[in-house]
């Protein structure tokens, strides 16, 4: 169950990152509100997952999901560049996340 909670926390991290971008420097109220709620939810779920999972594993997976998810949203939704080097970098992050999961005792 902790892994499901951790993935949900990571997905909320993607939501708050995108909402932060859409807030235009906190000048737009709705994206700013969505960002704040998603941040609280993300950190709250991370804390729940850390009841069971080791700190290093949980935090690494959480930030990795957020980083790769925000990268994919940037490309897919915001039209950001998808250069070969950036795609390889994202692939390396995903590889690290998989290795972290496989090496976790939980």
C-alpha positions in Angstrom: 0.0 0.0 0.0 2.9 2.4 0.7 4.1 2.1 -2.9 0.6 3.1 -4.2 0.5 6.1 -1.8 4.0 7.1 -2.9 3.1 7.0 -6.6 0.0 9.1 -5.9 2.3 11.6 -4.0 4.6 11.7 -7.0 1.7 12.3 -9.4 0.5 15.2 -7.2 4.0 16.6 -7.4 3.5 16.7 -11.2 0.2 18.5 -10.7 1.6 21.2 -8.5 4.6 21.7 -10.8 2.3 22.2 -13.7 -0.1 24.4 -11.7 2.9 26.5 -10.6 3.9 27.1 -14.2 0.3 28.0 -15.0 0.1 30.4 -12.0 2.3 32.9 -13.9 4.4 33.8 -10.8 1.4 33.3 -8.4 -0.6 36.0 -10.2 -3.4 33.7 -11.3 -5.6 32.6 -8.3 -7.0 29.2 -9.5 -3.7 27.7 -10.6 -2.1 29.0 -7.5 -4.8 27.4 -5.3 -4.5 24.1 -7.2 -0.7 24.3 -6.7 -1.1 24.8 -2.9 -3.6 22.0 -2.5 -1.6 19.6 -4.6 1.6 20.5 -2.7 -0.1 19.7 0.6 -1.5 16.5 -0.7 1.8 15.4 -2.2 3.8 16.0 1.0 1.1 14.5 3.1 1.0 11.3 1.1 4.8 11.2 1.1 4.7 11.4 4.9 2.3 8.5 5.0 4.4 6.4 2.6 7.5 7.1 4.8 5.8 5.3 7.7 6.8 2.1 6.0 9.3 2.9 3.3 12.9 4.0 4.0 13.6 7.8 3.7 16.1 7.5 0.9 13.9 5.2 -1.2 10.7 7.2 -0.7 12.2 10.6 -1.3 14.1 9.5 -4.3 11.1 7.8 -5.9 8.9 10.8 -5.1 11.2 13.4 -6.6 11.9 11.1 -9.6 8.2 10.7 -10.4 7.8 14.4 -10.1 10.9 15.2 -12.3 10.1 12.8 -15.1 6.3 13.6 -14.9 7.0 17.3 -15.1 9.4 16.7 -18.0 6.7 14.7 -19.9 4.0 17.3 -19.2 6.4 20.0 -20.4 6.9 18.1 -23.7 3.3 16.9 -24.2 1.3 19.8 -22.9 3.6 22.9 -23.0 5.5 22.0 -26.2 8.9 22.0 -24.6 11.9 20.6 -26.5 12.3 16.8 -26.6 16.0 16.6 -27.7 17.8 13.2 -27.7 19.9 14.3 -24.7 16.9 15.3 -22.6 15.2 12.0 -23.5 18.3 10.0 -22.5 18.5 12.0 -19.2 14.9 11.2 -18.4 15.5 7.6 -19.3 18.4 7.5 -16.9 16.2 8.9 -14.1 13.6 6.2 -14.7 16.4 3.6 -14.7 17.5 4.9 -11.3 14.0 4.8 -10.0 13.5 1.2 -11.1 16.9 0.2 -9.5 15.9 2.0 -6.3 12.6 0.1 -6.2 14.3 -3.3 -6.9 16.9 -2.7 -4.2 14.3 -1.7 -1.6 13.6 -4.3 1.1 9.9 -3.3 1.1 
